[in-house]
Amino acid sequence: MQHDDASLQDRAANTDAASQADKVARVAALNARYRHHGATAVLEGALRDPEAGKIAMVSSFGAESVALLHLVAMVDNRTPVLFIDTMLLFPETLAYQQEISERLHLKNVRVIRASEASIKQHDPMGALRFSSTDACCDLRKTQPLNQALDGYDGWITGRKRYQSGTRAALEFFEIEEDTGRIKVNPLAHWAPEDVRAYMEENRLPKHPLVAQGYPSIGCAPCTTKVKPGEDPRAGRWRGQEKEECGIHIVDGRIVRQGDAA
């Protein structure tokens, strides 16, 4: 029996390794295929290329989100758009989400939240962020997102190379080591001026908090205004060694997951 169990475990491990190798090869093929293309072509490839599989978009409806949302709406406004309501967002973000969804005629926006049971068990007083912002992000953002993405082969993000040092070599397509899902980054090569120009050319409304000094917007308790000359993301988790919004545990090690659009 022990030999049978070991054999089953070996076969499962070999299957997992083969599956992972196949996904890595698919991502490499996608990057090679779309390397010299623009954001629209990358999006079309992500949503229509069989190599990419079943794809959803994840959006924070933050400061720059409307550019990618507009591109997605132009390619296919029926694309699933997952919006994570952490229940700690600015009221302006919630209102902006509704405004943009209606304006762009997005047909499949899904509001994702942590379950009441999870909040009651892990953060009943709403004070978890004071002891661990990572744990708070995991509870209110990463876990609900992973559950919402169950059944999808990948997801579209608004991450860009310029946003932080951890994103400097960002590709259009990458693979999540812990889930095996493909992450699609159509705006990876866009600069801040590209985003501004696109929004102006298409007359897209800005998030109302941008004019108040918030160039990067997350949850209200963990987002502060940014002074002139500061890095645009300086207001996110100010004073902490934290650049990304979520965490995963892989082989007992904390790894960070990047922001959505």
N, C-alpha and C positions, 0 to 999 in steps of 0.2 A: 504493500500500500504506500509506503514511504517513497519507493522508487517511482510509483505511478504519480504521486503528488509532485515529486521533483520534476518528472517528465512534463507534467502539465504546466508547471511554473516556467520551465525552460521554453516550452512552446509559446506560452503567453508572452514571455520576455522577447523572444525572437519576433513574434508578431508585432509587438509594440515598437521594437527597433526598426522593423521593416516599414511600418506605418509612418514613423517619424522621418525616416530617410526619404520616403515618398513625398511627404509634405515639404521637406527641405528642398527637394528637387523641384517640386511645383513652384515654390516661391522663387527659386533661382531662375526658373524658366520665365516666370511672370516679369521679374525685374529685367531680364535680358530682352524680353519682348517689348516692354514699354519704357525702356531706359531713356529713349530720346523723345518721348511723347510728353504732352502737357497734362494738366490736371484733369481736363474733361475726358481725354482719351483713357487715362488711368481709371477714372470712375466708370466709364463705359466698359472697360475691360473687367473691372472688379464685379460689375453687376451682370455682365453678359458672357464673360469667358468661362467655359466649363472648368478650366483649371482652378478658378477662384472658389467655385462652389456657391453655397447659399450665404448671402451677405446681408447684414443689417448695418445701419449707421448709428453711431452713438454720439449724441450732442449734448453739451452743457448749456447751449443757448447763451454762451458767454460773450465776451467783448468782440471776438472775431468770428464767431460761429456762423453768422448769417451768410458769409461768403461761400462757405462750403455747403450750407443748406440750400443756397440758391443754385449752386452747380448741380447738386443732387436732384433738386426739383426739376431742373431743366432736362436732366438725363432720364429720370423716372420718378415722378412725384408719388408713386405707390411704394417706393422703397421704405421698409420699416425703419423708423427713426426712434431710437430709445433715448428718452430723457429721464435722467435719474434725479428724482426729487428727494434730497437728503432730509427734508423737513427742517433744514437749517439755512435754506437759501434766502437771498434778499427778496422781498416782495416784488421789487422791480424785475427780477429775473423771471418770476412766475408770470407776471403780466406780459413781459417781452416774449416769452415762449408762446403764449397764446396768440399774440399779435403776429409774430413771424409765421407761425403755422398756418394761420388764416391767409396772410398776405401771399405766401408762396404756394398756397393750395396743396399743402402736404396732406396726403390722404391716409397716412398710416403712422401717426405719432403715438407712441405708447409711453405713458408715464410710469416709471419704475420706482418703487419704494421698498425699503426693508419692511418685513412683516411686523405687525404689532407685537407678536409674540417675541420676535428677536429683540426689538427695542425694549420691551418690558423686561426681558431676561438680562440683557447686557448693558442697557443704558436707561434705566427707569427714571432717573432724575435729570437726564439730559446733560450730565456733567462729565461724560467720558472724555470729551475733547480736552478737558483740563489736565487729565492724567496721562492721556496718550492720544495724540492726534492721529497716529497711524491706526490704532485700534478703532477709533471713531470712523475714519475713512473706510476701513475694512468692513465695518458693520453696516454703514449707511450707503456705501457706494460700491465697493468691490464685490461683496457677496451678492447683493441684488443684481449687479451687472452680470456676473457669471451665471446666475440663475436665468436671467432674461436671455442670455446668449446661448443657452443650452439648445441644441438643435441647429445652430448656425455654424457654418464652416469658417466664418471670419467676420470682421467688422471694420467699418470705415471710421477713421479718426481725423481730427484737424491738426494733428501735431506737425510742427515745422522745425527744421534744423536750427534756426536762429534762436529758438526759445530757451535753450539751455545747453550746457556742455554735454549733458547726457544724450542729446539728440543731434549732435553735430554730424554724425555719419548716417543719419536716418535714410532708409531706402523707401521706395514707393510701397513695396511689399515686404513684410517680415513675418516671422512666425513666433508665437508665444510658446516658450519652452514648457511652461506648466500646463497649458491647455491644448496646445497643438493647433490652435486657431490661427488663421491668417489675419494680420492687421494691415489695413490699407491706408496709406498716408498720401493722398493725392496732392496735398499742398506742401509736401516735404521741402521742396526747393523754393518756395515762395518767401520773399523778404517782406518786412513790415509795409514797405511802400507798395508792394504788389497787392496786399490785402486792402489797403486804403484806396488804391486806384480802382480796384474791382468794385468795391462798395460804392464809390462815387459814380463810376460809369453806369452802374445798374441801379443807382438811387435807392440803395438799401438802407433802412433805418438802423442807426447805431443803438447799442444797449444804452439805456438812459444813465447808467452809472459811469460810463466812460467820460462824459463831460464833467463829472464830479471828481475826477482824479483816480478812477479805478480802471487802468488799462488791462488788467487781468482779474477776472471775477470768479470766485468760488463760493463757498459757504460764508454767510455773513460773519460768524464769530472768528473765522480764520483769514479774513481778507481785510486789508487796510489800504488807505489811499497811498499813492506813490508820489514822491516829491520830484520836481523837475530834475533831470539828470540821473535819476535812479533807474536801475534795470526794471523793465515793465512788470516783471514777475516778483519784484522785491516785496510787494504787498501780500504775497501768498505765504502763509505760515511765517510771518516776519519773526526773525530772531531764532529760527529753528533750522537745523540742517536737514531741510526737507524741500524737494523740488517737485515732487510728483504727488498725485492725489490718492493713490491706492496702494495696497500691499497684497502680496500673495506669500504663502509659505511654501517653499519648494525644498524638499529634502531637509527640512528643519531650519531653513535659512530664509530670512526676510528678503524679498526682492520687490522692487517698486514697479508699479504699473503706471504708464503715462496717462496724461489727461486726454479727454475726448475733445471734440471740437469746441 
